[in-house]
Amino acid sequence: MTTTPADARREAARRRSQEYRDRRRRGALVVSIEVQPGDVHGLERLGLLPRGDRDPYAVACAVAQFLTGARAVADLGAALFPAGTDAA
């Protein structure tokens, strides 16, 4: 069976719709962000992005990894320094 360009477009549209529904179900958002050169260098220094890699998908994956880790760091901070306690 051969597929026509119209079939391929319909299949791609079906996949996008399914991915959109899956993200919505999970409560995930798709956002556009601007990443400065210093941010990219920081991702490299953290080992989240190979040095010199400027592929937008690789940078997006590195940013997503950073944000996932940030949640764990925030949880650690909350455990070490509970709100409402005097740090002094």
Secondary structure as GFF3:
##gff-version 3
##sequence-region A 1 88
A	DSSP	alpha_helix	5	26	.	.	.	ID=ss1
A	DSSP	alpha_helix	37	45	.	.	.	ID=ss2
A	DSSP	alpha_helix	56	80	.	.	.	ID=ss3
###
